[in-house]
Amino acid sequence: MAEQEPNRMAREIDLLWGPREPARRGPKPRLSRGAVVEAAVALADAEGLEAVSMQRVAKELGYTTMSLYRHVDSKEDMLTLMAEAATGDAPPAPEGDGGWRAGIETWAEAIMRRYRAHPWMVFVQLSGPPSGPNGLQWMEAGLRELVRAGLRTGDALEMLLLISATLRETVRMEVEMGRAAEAAGTTLSESERDYARALREVVTPERFPTIRRMLDEGVLDQAAPAPDPGGGPAGGPAEGLDFGLQRILDGVEAYVRATAGDARGA
């Protein structure tokens, strides 16, 4: 009977948790999986994910493309290993007396720093929840704080997915808008002001009353903040991210209070 092919997730688990290098006899080879992944991450940091290919990484390392296939089976596997490596293995420590809310804020800030350091991460196609040791450590850190808030583990997972998606999508929009602004020879803040000026020519209070109110209040004309210390562009979507995150956490607090009250009244 033919041996059954492992499913995608089982294969990914094996890739991220299995031996980093196949067992070999003789002297240790100069090229390793770790070196391949490190070179690929450096290339993506410098030139974007679109620059990464097996051929290009091999060239950066001074090896043939076939040499890389002895350590990484495919570009898809290399992207999976790159994302796991760039995630890092040091999520924030528990906040102690700071409370669960401060813990989630610290966790979110750390995730944003990771994305800002490796913007290409938000363009790697997701195959599912984290499955590698690094990704799971970050998942554990986030879940821990939400469970401390009083959520059941299933509810904590739902909220963590919402927060994670918000962070990832916000950075993705910021990167794409930054690229468009750079291609036009301008900045994100200048692009927003140009957008507002153009809209004022066509947006009327009769047809778009709320948008017109926003324009009249100068929301898009505000002076650009100082550059983000984490490396993000000034004036990007992430500038207002804290407001949204705080409202999500307000919702968690309100839900926990309500469910606790219902339990006492039962």
Residue pairs with C-beta under 8 A, 6 or more apart in sequence:
6 14
8 127
9 127
9 128
9 131
12 80
12 127
12 131
12 132
13 131
15 77
15 80
15 81
16 80
16 81
16 84
16 131
16 132
16 133
17 132
17 133
20 32
20 33
20 34
21 32
21 33
21 71
31 61
31 63
31 67
31 68
31 70
31 71
32 71
33 71
33 72
33 81
35 61
36 57
36 61
36 68
36 71
36 72
36 78
37 72
37 78
37 81
37 82
37 85
38 85
39 57
39 60
39 61
40 52
40 57
40 78
40 81
40 82
41 82
41 85
41 86
41 118
42 60
43 51
43 52
43 56
43 57
43 60
44 51
44 52
44 82
44 118
44 120
45 117
45 118
45 120
48 119
48 120
49 79
49 120
49 123
49 124
52 75
52 78
52 79
52 82
52 120
53 75
54 65
54 68
54 69
54 72
54 74
54 75
54 78
55 65
57 68
57 78
58 64
58 65
58 67
58 68
61 68
72 78
72 81
79 124
79 125
80 127
80 132
82 124
83 121
83 124
83 135
84 132
84 133
84 134
84 135
85 134
86 114
86 117
86 118
86 121
87 114
87 121
87 130
87 132
87 134
87 135
87 138
88 114
88 134
89 133
89 134
89 137
90 137
91 107
91 110
91 137
91 138
91 140
91 141
91 142
92 103
92 106
92 107
92 110
92 141
94 103
94 144
94 145
95 102
95 103
95 106
95 145
98 106
99 148
100 145
100 146
100 148
100 149
101 145
101 149
101 249
101 253
103 144
103 145
103 148
104 142
104 145
104 146
104 149
104 163
104 249
105 245
105 249
107 138
107 141
107 142
107 145
108 163
108 167
108 245
111 138
111 164
111 167
112 167
112 171
112 230
112 232
112 238
112 241
113 230
114 121
115 121
115 122
115 167
115 168
115 171
116 171
116 228
116 230
116 231
116 232
117 230
117 231
119 171
119 175
122 168
122 169
122 171
122 172
122 175
123 172
123 175
129 139
129 161
130 136
130 138
130 139
139 160
142 160
142 163
142 164
143 153
143 156
143 157
143 160
146 155
146 156
146 159
146 160
146 252
147 153
147 156
149 156
149 252
149 253
149 256
150 256
150 259
150 260
151 159
151 252
151 255
151 256
155 255
159 248
159 252
162 248
163 245
163 248
166 241
166 244
166 245
166 248
167 241
170 237
170 238
170 241
171 232
171 238
173 236
173 237
174 188
174 232
174 233
174 236
174 237
174 238
177 188
177 191
177 236
177 237
178 188
178 233
178 236
180 191
181 187
181 188
181 190
181 191
181 233
184 191
186 194
187 224
187 233
187 234
187 235
188 224
188 233
188 234
188 235
188 236
189 223
189 224
189 234
189 235
192 220
192 221
192 235
193 220
193 221
195 220
196 215
196 218
196 220
196 221
199 211
199 215
200 215
203 211
203 212
203 215
204 212
205 212
205 213
214 220
224 234
224 235
225 234
225 235
225 239
226 234
227 233
227 234
228 234
228 236
228 238
232 238
